[in-house]
């Protein structure tokens, strides 16, 4: 369905944003990011038999002065489970509010789905903006004729018994608003990209956008990015200190332009430069 298409597309972007370097071979980066996306927190620790692991966990016992759980019960789908504390494990949080991303993604996927369905209905209404009135005994015949009309038949044949005088078509005159609905859909898409910290640019006008203007428009994206990135970096520092590892986490670059351009990058929607606009 449209919902799952949008949902899976956004999830793939969300969980592939960060690049972990120096992770032990026993730690699955994808599982780590999926856990942060779904639950908002994951637990990194060392198992004497399996090595370093990063798994889901439940809070156990009291909280410390910073409202972090002192006791932590880690578990896995294969029924593996173990108890850890703040002295032998590190919690990795998804963001500063310690919340999962799945809540926002599901909401946005539902809104995108609703808009896509509205666009489809509006486009279809341009093809068949009619209401057909007929006698009840002609209902089935009209349904069959309408099916052919909807199927783009070049010719539609009716039976001799069909009384055209008893059939009346009323034009509903559905207005075409699909283009405006599409713009709203793109705005919502940009909202979730901004919330996740993923670069997005919506060109609403055809004049040139300079590099410094582009940088300003990306401010919200960068701000959202910091919340998720810094919590991962904080956890990486704690892990390195506790276990003597050398783990780093960075954001995968998805948008960049050269500072040497001195604000002369042509980011126009039409891609035309000044010379082309002068007609050669």
C-alpha positions, 0 to 999 in steps of 0.5 A: 500500500501507499502507507508502507511504501512511504513508511519504508522509504523514510525508515531507510533514509532515517536508519542509514544517516549515520556512519559508525566506524570502529565498531566491533565485528560482533555489533550489527550497525543496522540493528543498532540504528533500527533499535534507536529508530524503534525504541529510542535507546540501545545498550552497549556492553561486553559478553564474556562469551559473545563479545561486544553486543548492542541490544534492546533493554528494559529499565530495571530498578532505580534511576540515577541523578540524571534519570538514567536507569542504574539497572539494565536488562538486555535481551534478544529475539533468541531468548538471550538475556543478561543484567547490566548496570551503569558500571559495565554498560553504556546506553545509546540514545536516539536524540536529546529527548531520548525518544524514538523516531518511529512516532513521527515517521508513522504520522508523516507516512499517514499524511502523505498517504492521505494526500496521495489518495486525494490526488488520485481521486481528483485526477480521476474526477477529471476523466469522469466528472459525471453523474448518471441517472437512469431507471433501476432496470437499466442500472446493470447496463449502465454500469457495464457501459461505464466500465468500458468508458473507464477502460478507455474503449474507443467505441462503446456499443449499447443494446437496441433496447437501451432507451437513451431518453431515460438516461441523464448525465449530470456533469459534476464539474470537479475542480482540478486541485491535484497540483496544489495537493502535490505541493502540500505533499512535497512540503510535508515530505520536506518537514520530515526530512528536516526533522530527521536532519536530512537535506531537502530543498524545495524550489518555489521560485525560479530565480537564482539561489546563492550558496549563502542563501542555501546555507541559511535555508539548511539551518533547521536541517543542521539543528535537527541533525545535531540532536541525533548525532551528538547523542551518538557521539556522547555514547561513543565517547563513553564506550571508548572510555569504558571498554578501551575502544576507538569508535567514531560516528559521523553523519553521512554527507548528503549535501555540500557545495564548495566555499570557493564558489563565493556564493555564485552557485547556480541553484535555480529551479530551471537551471538557466544562467544569466546568459541563457536568459538574455537569449544568447 
